[in-house]
Amino acid sequence: MRQNKTPENKPAPSGEKLQKVLARAGLGSRREMETAIADGRVKVNGALATLGDRVEPRDSVAFDERPVTLKAEQETPRRVIMYNKPEGELCTRKDPEGRRTVFERLPRLKGERWIAIGRLDINTSGLLLFTTDGELANRLMHPSTQIEREYAVRVMGEVKQENVVAMVEGVMLEDGPARFTDVQEFGGEGINTWFHVVILEGRNREVRRLWESQALTVSRLKRVRYGNIFLDKRAKAGEWVELSQDEVDDLAALADLPARKVPELTPDEKNRWSRDKNKRRPVQAMRNPKPKRPRR
């Protein structure tokens, strides 16, 4: 007897989503790869790819007419660097106006690309993480992962207790509800007071907009923690440092991914990274309170 096909007995689709495979190859985040596919920059077996395509190891994939080496998840290098972003830099690969971008200061990679884990606007400084593992970047940025982001904020104006309570309980912004999970005062002078705030999302200008909802102005903003990674003295403003194996493993655990050995730099990479670090122009660091450790 012929059976009707139902969602329960449909065979599972073979292969992996194309954007996931491209991200794992270090070409960008999943969102960036979805945009690239929609823009006609990706081909599979010689034909233009479309959103929803799935690929297998035997398929031929090209990105901007260049062949892509498909890698199994366990073969993907997982490097992570911490960058201390100064104010005035853009979180984009290229700027049509010629302004400085964060990618200009990063060490060069051969056959891979740095993928930003989240973004900071041009007037925000502090901690940015970059990785070669697109899946790690995707997991750490996805709203469902609920990763804590901590910021040092200098606020201009009189901050009342009811303002703090409102921001912790939640306010309605133009793109939906938003809230801080923690607000701690760190003191200040005159009409400027420093606070540390914790948020679980990475929406555009969300920290500033939460304070603006209370008729208060943020005069300085610096990210000091992402998940369990704190901005520390290893990276001054405009500098980067590679994270240790333990730090990368901690990030992977937050993203619910298995640990993977961080590849050692080859002699050529060590020389290239050293030259890249030495040629970066120093930037005046912003003074602000030290990041607080999360309460257990």
PyMOL commands that set and color helices and strands:
alter all, ss='L'
color gray80, all
select helices_A, chain A and resi 18-24+30-38+73-75+102-105+134-141+143-145+161-169+206-212+245-254+267-279
alter helices_A, ss='H'
color red, helices_A
select strands_A, chain A and resi 16-17+42-44+47-48+54-55+61-63+66-67+80-85+115-117+125-131+149-156+171-173+176-178+182-189+192-199+217-226+229-230+240-242
alter strands_A, ss='S'
color yellow, strands_A
deselect
rebuild
show_as cartoon
